[in-house]
Amino acid sequence: MTAFAQQKFTLSGIITDAKNNETLIGVNLYFPDLKIGTTTNEYGFYSISVPQGNQNLIISYLGYQNIQQSISLTKNSKMNWALTENGEMLNEVIISTNQGQTNTRTPEMSVNKLSMATIKKMPVVLGEVDVIKSILLLPGVTNAGEGASGFNVRGGGADQNLILLDEATIYNSSHVFGFFSVFNPDAIKDLKLYKGGIPARFGGRASSVLDIYQKDGNSNDFHMNGGIGLISSRLLAEGPIVKDRGSFLIGGRASYAHLFLKLSEEQKNNSAYFYDLNTKLNYKINDNNNIYLSGYFGRDVFAINKSFSNIYGNSTLNLRWNHLFSDKLFSNLSFIYSDYYYGLDLDFIGFKWDSGIKNYNIKYDFKNYISDNFKLNYGANAIYYNFNPGTIKPSSAESGINPDQLDRKYAFEPSLYIEAENKLTKKLSLSYGLRYSMFYRLGNSAINLYENNNPVIFNSDFQIYEKATPIGQKNYGKNKTIKSFDNFEPRFSVSYQLKENQAIKASYNRMVQYLQLISNTASPTPLDIWMPSDTYIKPQIADQVAIGYFKNIRNGDYSLEIESFYKKIQNRIDYIDGADLIANNAIEQVILNGRMRSYGLELLFKKNEGRLNGWISYTLSKSEQQTPGRTPDEIGINYGKWYNSAYDKTHNLAITSAYKLNEKWDFGANFALQSGQPVTFPDGGYQYGDVFVPSYGLRNQNRLPAYHHLDISATLTPAKNKDRNWKGEWVFSIYNLYNRQNAASITFRQNIDTAVNEAVKTSIFGIVPAVSYNFKF
């Protein structure tokens, strides 16, 4: 009888939103009497082994009503659940670092989540909820300045972030040079930012992973929602293809501020706008098979007086097949295409410039729920890259420009991984894995050869670095291997639960990045070029350790997270003084391989319940770079000493809050304060004829002034929403309430009247009021 009583059965199934059949990611299933639980995966699937008999089950998900039910298990069972929202919600994105309470039961750490729920009061510039702007309020995440694109995680560069949209790589996450992100909030289902303890299934970047999934679409009924703002508008439609089995989603955004320029005679030939499109189809073939087809297309257009035009953007496509081999083995097979395009037309010079990067990706992932204490994930991934550093074409036959093609580059990056989640005792849990990655830099191209294999030489007479002259070339045929690399990337996390509501955690991960972004700016620009590792550009290798303390207070009404991290990166490139990066077919002549390190302390305190909720995050950190000399005679950069990286922000404070006054009015506020960005200012100069020529000091030894601003918002929801299908709301917001003139840059020039060298500050935003109307029907 004892053996019979201990027999276990597998409970598995899919959890969805009752209103639209949308699968839900990260839903908690917990058996309080057994003190065991699990969560749904990226496709809403769960599996857990439970002892035979009657068991109490609690299913919870932020923004939805809990399900508490007693179930009787006498055999392996499939149970699908549909959760009901807590009230009617218009916006579908909430900023919630760990879905309310801090997770103290699993070894997952250094992870922040943004899930479906009810925040519509996040005040942001130009009045639209923005994913990238929102994650800047989390600890360890900063930006490169006002209106800058990208984001920096734990002192790393923006190029060191792997950004995935439905598993497809996004190479540029910004519209209009950083004013908007490429992610339409109406189309987003779930977001997760990994800052450390990164699972073995992810690879290819050195600092972080931002993993984003689009909504599937409503398979019950047809609905539309959108928003109308002063600068841009958006519209999304979703509905069933076959009721309860298949659905579609299509959403678009566009800005139209440039149309107002047409009213001005001076500006009527200028343009600056963006548009994008999100699409998704899904179909349930049967209980064990689902297929998905998702895509994204976005473009930015910038033009000045018909003499200059710039078009750039991302395109992605992903075909996925989910297959359930058994109630314990789940699989996902994906075929993915990503394309980043950059086009430049300089009519006044007479040439067109095209560049970009494409990749073709196939990946097969398996999740094996072996027992309630042991889960195994494994899979394979293969990516083929096509790099176009630049194609130059004449804009007309009369331009006199000769067509030119910088050497196209090709690469192949296969990998294998395996990772395990292992609960050893009621208090001790482990997560460990290994990724084996390979990289092949392929022909068809010629590689420059240099004396002593050194493309950069040091001139000891003038104490400067100079380009070396090639002594020849070696030609490689199509798909012939020029250089190959392989690396083992171990991952490890551990959690020890001190009490039911508190735990300490630690993690280690190694990440290898085989792509380098050729840019000498702190913030990525569309003109930046991605390059593969090769004979002269080595892959970046990052090692990071972290330790933290996590606690829920007053039954989860409040949460506290404290983490400390240390990260070091090998082969982080820097550029010699005067480096020319644009249209350079021998980029190895202007770069040096160095190293990078960052370390810091992160604090996050959250109020999860009540009319007033929000969080305070603070990060104290240091990010440094070192490029020492290669021989005793070389001085390196900054004499070989550690110097501030362009992403070093000593202090980073963010406060965000939301207050529900009543059924009609909701209010929100954000405050952000960061140390100024490191820059290099001139420390002297000399007169050359009639021109004053500045001389510069050590790299990044100066800083811009501190960056800070306060944003507020108010949301009005009309009472008549309850009685009609059309539901609307008005969102009023003010960005930079006290009109802080944050410095985007500081340049130096000679005053014409006094001949004195003077500083000139450039600011992008002052106070920016905005109003938008959101609707749903």
Salt bridges, closest charged atoms under 4 A:
GLU22 OE2 - LYS189 NZ 3.78
GLU42 OE2 - ARG201 NH2 3.59
GLU42 OE1 - LYS367 NZ 3.74
GLU85 OE1 - LYS19 NZ 3.27
GLU88 OE2 - LYS19 NZ 3.71
GLU92 OE2 - LYS776 NZ 3.24
GLU108 OE1 - LYS113 NZ 3.65
GLU108 OE2 - LYS192 NZ 3.75
GLU128 OE2 - ARG253 NH1 2.53
ASP159 OD2 - ARG572 NH1 3.02
ASP166 OD2 - LYS280 NZ 3.74
ASP166 OD2 - ARG320 NH2 3.55
GLU167 OE2 - LYS363 NZ 3.43
ASP186 OD2 - ARG234 NE 2.71
ASP216 OD2 - LYS189 NZ 3.30
ASP216 OD1 - LYS280 NZ 2.93
ASP221 OD1 - LYS243 NZ 3.98
GLU238 OE2 - LYS215 NZ 3.42
GLU265 OE2 - LYS268 NZ 2.83
ASP276 OD2 - HIS175 NE2 3.00
ASP276 OD2 - ARG253 NH2 2.69
ASP287 OD1 - LYS284 NZ 3.52
ASP300 OD1 - HIS175 ND1 2.58
ASP354 OD2 - LYS393 NZ 3.71
ASP365 OD2 - LYS363 NZ 2.43
ASP372 OD1 - LYS8 NZ 3.29
GLU419 OE2 - ARG201 NH1 3.06
GLU489 OE1 - ARG491 NH2 2.86
ASP543 OD1 - ARG510 NE 2.84
GLU561 OE2 - LYS606 NZ 3.68
GLU563 OE1 - ARG154 NH2 2.97
ASP574 OD1 - ARG699 NH1 3.03
ASP577 OD1 - ARG699 NH2 2.68
GLU602 OE2 - ARG154 NE 2.84
GLU602 OE1 - LYS195 NZ 3.32
GLU624 OE1 - ARG597 NE 2.81
GLU634 OE2 - ARG630 NH2 3.01
ASP648 OD2 - LYS622 NZ 3.45
ASP648 OD2 - ARG703 NH2 2.32
ASP666 OD2 - LYS121 NZ 3.87
ASP666 OD2 - LYS660 NZ 3.60
ASP711 OD1 - HIS709 ND1 2.90
GLU729 OE1 - LYS120 NZ 3.06
GLU758 OE2 - ARG749 NE 3.04
